[in-house]
Amino acid sequence: MANRGKYYVPVSLTIAALTIGLGFWGYAAYIRPIYLNNAAQTETIDLKKETNFTFSKHLDQGKVYGIEIEVSGNVKSNFDLIISNGDKEVHAASLKGKNIQFLYKNNWSTDSCFLSVLPKGEIGGKVTIDCRFLALEK
């Protein structure tokens, strides 16, 4: 029974080393390629009138396989957000005023994304739209 405690330190060190190794592997395999190599683009929209704009992948990105669009802001009115890949409308969302928090994630295969913001009712406020193209490394 007295010798049982002598294994705590080596086992603890082994578990710590495995945890650090797995953390580094997760960073190198998932976090860096997806989020650090695929920087977000940001657009701030004033909801005074209908606005159309385009996001395009960065020149140094490889083949696009996914997209993330995040909309946030404090607005007085409701508005529609229409997401298109250029050929067709892919998603339409009606967002209610006040504190907006909306996230769209999906598979994506084109190099650009077209968005339309259509205010309704009482017009006012600003929204921030972040778009991130998820692409393979070149």
C-alpha positions in Angstrom: 0.0 0.0 0.0 2.8 2.4 0.7 4.3 2.1 -2.8 1.0 3.1 -4.5 1.7 6.8 -4.3 5.0 6.7 -6.2 3.1 6.3 -9.5 1.1 9.5 -9.2 3.9 11.8 -10.5 4.8 9.8 -13.6 1.2 9.2 -14.5 0.3 12.9 -14.0 3.3 13.9 -16.2 2.3 11.4 -18.9 -1.3 12.7 -18.9 -0.1 16.3 -19.0 2.2 15.5 -21.9 -0.6 13.7 -23.8 -3.0 16.7 -23.2 -0.4 19.2 -24.5 0.3 17.0 -27.5 -3.4 16.6 -28.4 -3.9 20.3 -28.0 -1.1 21.1 -30.3 -2.3 18.5 -32.8 -5.9 20.0 -32.7 -4.5 23.5 -33.2 -2.3 22.4 -36.2 -5.0 20.2 -37.8 -8.2 22.2 -37.3 -7.9 25.7 -35.8 -5.0 27.0 -37.8 -6.1 25.8 -41.3 -9.8 26.7 -40.8 -9.8 29.9 -38.8 -6.4 31.5 -39.0 -5.7 30.8 -42.7 -9.3 31.8 -43.6 -9.6 35.4 -42.3 -13.1 36.9 -41.9 -14.1 39.9 -44.0 -16.3 42.6 -42.3 -18.9 45.0 -43.7 -21.0 47.4 -41.7 -24.4 48.2 -43.1 -26.5 51.3 -42.3 -30.2 50.2 -42.6 -31.4 53.4 -44.3 -32.0 51.7 -47.6 -31.7 48.4 -49.4 -28.1 47.3 -49.7 -26.4 44.7 -52.0 -22.8 43.7 -51.7 -20.4 40.9 -52.5 -17.8 39.0 -50.5 -15.1 37.1 -52.4 -12.5 34.7 -51.1 -9.0 35.9 -50.5 -6.5 35.5 -53.3 -4.3 33.2 -51.3 -7.1 30.8 -50.4 -7.5 27.5 -52.2 -10.7 25.7 -53.1 -13.6 26.9 -51.1 -15.7 24.2 -49.3 -17.7 26.2 -46.7 -18.9 29.6 -45.6 -19.8 31.3 -42.3 -21.8 34.5 -42.2 -22.4 36.2 -38.9 -24.7 39.2 -38.5 -24.8 41.3 -35.4 -26.0 44.7 -34.4 -28.6 46.9 -32.7 -31.3 48.0 -35.1 -34.7 49.6 -34.9 -36.4 47.7 -37.7 -36.8 44.2 -39.0 -35.0 43.3 -42.2 -34.5 40.5 -44.6 -31.1 39.0 -45.4 -30.8 37.2 -48.7 -27.7 35.0 -49.4 -26.9 34.0 -53.0 -24.1 32.2 -54.7 -24.6 34.1 -58.0 -26.7 31.5 -59.7 -29.5 31.3 -57.2 -30.8 32.3 -53.8 -29.3 29.9 -51.2 -30.9 31.2 -48.0 -33.3 33.9 -46.9 -33.7 35.0 -43.3 -36.1 37.5 -41.7 -34.4 39.1 -38.8 -36.2 40.9 -36.0 -35.0 44.3 -34.7 -33.3 45.1 -31.5 -30.2 43.0 -30.6 -29.4 40.9 -33.7 -27.3 37.7 -33.5 -27.5 35.5 -36.6 -25.1 32.8 -37.8 -25.3 31.0 -41.2 -22.9 28.1 -41.8 -23.1 25.9 -44.8 -21.2 24.0 -47.5 -20.1 26.4 -50.3 -18.4 25.8 -53.6 -18.2 29.2 -55.3 -15.5 31.9 -54.7 -18.0 34.7 -53.9 -21.1 35.4 -52.0 -23.8 38.0 -52.8 -25.9 39.4 -50.0 -28.9 41.7 -50.0 -30.1 43.5 -46.9 -33.7 44.7 -47.2 -35.0 46.9 -44.3 -38.7 46.8 -43.4 -40.8 49.2 -41.4 -39.1 51.8 -39.2 -35.7 52.3 -40.7 -32.5 52.8 -38.6 -29.5 51.2 -37.0 -26.4 49.4 -38.2 -25.5 45.8 -38.6 -22.1 44.2 -38.9 -21.7 41.3 -41.3 -18.7 39.0 -41.0 -18.1 36.5 -43.8 -15.5 33.8 -43.7 -14.8 31.5 -46.7 -13.5 28.1 -45.5 -11.0 26.9 -48.0 -8.3 24.3 -48.4 -4.7 25.4 -48.3 -3.1 26.0 -51.7 
